[in-house]
Every structure is written in structure tokens, then in C-alpha cells.
Amino acid sequence: MNQTSIKHMVVFNLHAGKDTLEAEQFLKSSAQELAAIPGVEQFEVFRQVSTKTDYDYGFSMVFADRAAYQAYNVHPVHIHYVAERWVKEVSRFQEIDLTIFE
């Protein structure tokens, strides 16, 4: 099996709106929770500046391989985060997972 790393990215909007105190708190606490999950590398938080999309924020992270990515998806911290934070605070999102073209 190819051991190519996976870049997991998601762009999203929050019910709290853009550039609000609640949004800032969500971004900071999300980064702390998600970056601490084993296998997560290069966790980054983004603010959207393009006028070509109407998503406000983005997260990006890298996994060494498919096994690390799958372990992240079933990790108890991730499952709890999705159920208790993501589903309740994110109004819409688009997710994408990429590997390097070789």
C-alpha cells in the first residue's frame, strides 16, 4: 500500500457569524482539541479572504498515511468534538482530502 500522506481540509461557516468573539473562541478551542489528537500534523486555521467563495474559515491538517487518517476519524476526542461542537456550531461546510499527485 502506498504510504502517501493525506491533507485533510475543510472550509466552513459558523452559526456565530464571521469575526465574532464566539467564532474566535471556536477556532482557538478547535485548534487545541484537534491538533492534540495523535497522528495530526501541521494543523492550521484559516480565514477566507477570497471573494470567489462564501465560506468564512478553514482547517487543514496532514496525516502521514491512510491508517493515521482513519485512526483520527474514530478517535474518541474527534468523535466527541464532531457531536458536541461541529454539528452544533457549524452552519455549513465542504470537506476535501487530498494526496500528492505522483
MOWOBEL-V11588 format. One record per pair of residues at least 12 apart in sequence whose C-alpha atoms are under 10 Angstrom apart, sorted by sequence separation. I is the first residue (numbers start at 0). J is the second residue. D is the distance in whole Angstrom. If there is no record, write none. Layout:
I;J;D + I;J;D
//
This chain:
13;25;9 + 30;42;7 + 44;56;7 + 45;57;5 + 46;58;9 + 30;43;8 + 44;57;6 + 45;58;6 + 30;44;7 + 43;57;8 + 44;58;5 + 45;59;8 + 29;44;9 + 43;58;6 + 44;59;7 + 42;58;7 + 43;59;5 + 44;60;9 + 27;44;9 + 42;59;6 + 43;60;6 + 26;44;7 + 41;59;8 + 42;60;4 + 43;61;10 + 26;45;9 + 40;59;9 + 41;60;5 + 42;61;7 + 26;46;10 + 39;59;10 + 40;60;6 + 41;61;6 + 42;62;10 + 39;60;6 + 40;61;5 + 41;62;9 + 38;60;10 + 39;61;6 + 40;62;6 + 38;61;8 + 39;62;6 + 40;63;8 + 38;62;6 + 39;63;8 + 33;58;10 + 37;62;10 + 38;63;7 + 34;60;8 + 38;64;9 + 33;60;9 + 18;46;9 + 30;58;8 + 38;66;9 + 39;67;8 + 68;96;10 + 17;46;9 + 29;58;9 + 38;67;5 + 39;68;8 + 17;47;10 + 26;56;9 + 37;67;8 + 38;68;7 + 26;57;9 + 37;68;10 + 38;69;10 + 39;70;10 + 7;39;10 + 26;58;9 + 38;70;8 + 39;71;7 + 37;70;8 + 38;71;7 + 65;98;10 + 6;40;9 + 8;42;10 + 10;44;10 + 22;56;10 + 36;70;9 + 37;71;7 + 64;98;9 + 6;41;9 + 7;42;10 + 8;43;9 + 9;44;10 + 10;45;9 + 11;46;10 + 36;71;7 + 57;92;9 + 59;94;10 + 61;96;9 + 6;42;10 + 8;44;10 + 9;45;10 + 10;46;9 + 11;47;9 + 36;72;10 + 56;92;9 + 57;93;9 + 58;94;10 + 59;95;10 + 60;96;10 + 61;97;9 + 62;98;10 + 10;47;9 + 17;54;10 + 18;55;9 + 37;74;9 + 54;91;8 + 55;92;10 + 57;94;10 + 59;96;10 + 61;98;10 + 17;55;6 + 18;56;10 + 33;71;9 + 36;74;8 + 54;92;8 + 16;55;8 + 17;56;8 + 36;75;9 + 54;93;9 + 36;76;7 + 12;53;8 + 13;54;9 + 35;76;9 + 36;77;8 + 10;52;10 + 11;53;9 + 12;54;6 + 13;55;8 + 10;53;10 + 11;54;5 + 12;55;5 + 13;56;8 + 33;76;8 + 10;54;6 + 11;55;6 + 12;56;6 + 32;76;7 + 33;77;7 + 9;54;10 + 10;55;7 + 11;56;5 + 12;57;9 + 32;77;8 + 10;56;6 + 11;57;6 + 9;56;8 + 10;57;4 + 11;58;9 + 33;80;8 + 9;57;5 + 10;58;7 + 32;80;8 + 8;57;7 + 9;58;5 + 10;59;9 + 8;58;6 + 9;59;7 + 7;58;8 + 8;59;4 + 9;60;9 + 29;80;8 + 7;59;6 + 8;60;7 + 6;59;7 + 7;60;5 + 8;61;9 + 6;60;6 + 7;61;6 + 5;60;8 + 6;61;4 + 7;62;8 + 29;84;9 + 5;61;6 + 6;62;6 + 28;84;10 + 29;85;9 + 4;61;7 + 5;62;5 + 6;63;9 + 4;62;6 + 5;63;7 + 6;64;10 + 3;62;9 + 4;63;4 + 5;64;6 + 25;84;8 + 3;63;7 + 4;64;5 + 5;65;7 + 25;85;9 + 2;63;7 + 3;64;6 + 4;65;7 + 7;68;9 + 2;64;5 + 3;65;8 + 4;66;10 + 5;67;9 + 6;68;9 + 1;64;8 + 2;65;7 + 4;67;9 + 5;68;7 + 25;88;8 + 0;64;10 + 1;65;9 + 2;66;9 + 4;68;9 + 25;89;10 + 0;65;9 + 22;88;9 + 21;88;10 + 22;89;10 + 13;85;9 + 16;88;10 + 14;87;8 + 15;88;7 + 16;89;10 + 13;87;9 + 14;88;6 + 15;89;8 + 16;90;9 + 13;88;6 + 14;89;6 + 15;90;9 + 12;88;9 + 13;89;4 + 14;90;5 + 12;89;6 + 13;90;5 + 14;91;9 + 11;89;7 + 12;90;6 + 13;91;7 + 11;90;7 + 12;91;6 + 13;92;9 + 11;91;6 + 12;92;6 + 10;91;9 + 11;92;4 + 12;93;10 + 10;92;6 + 11;93;6 + 9;92;7 + 10;93;5 + 11;94;9 + 9;93;6 + 10;94;7 + 8;93;8 + 9;94;4 + 10;95;9 + 8;94;6 + 9;95;6 + 7;94;8 + 8;95;5 + 9;96;9 + 7;95;6 + 8;96;6 + 6;95;8 + 7;96;4 + 8;97;8 + 6;96;6 + 7;97;7 + 5;96;7 + 6;97;5 + 7;98;9 + 5;97;6 + 6;98;6 + 4;97;8 + 5;98;5 + 6;99;9 + 3;97;10 + 4;98;6 + 5;99;8 + 3;98;6 + 4;99;7 + 2;98;10 + 3;99;7 + 3;100;9 + 3;101;10
//
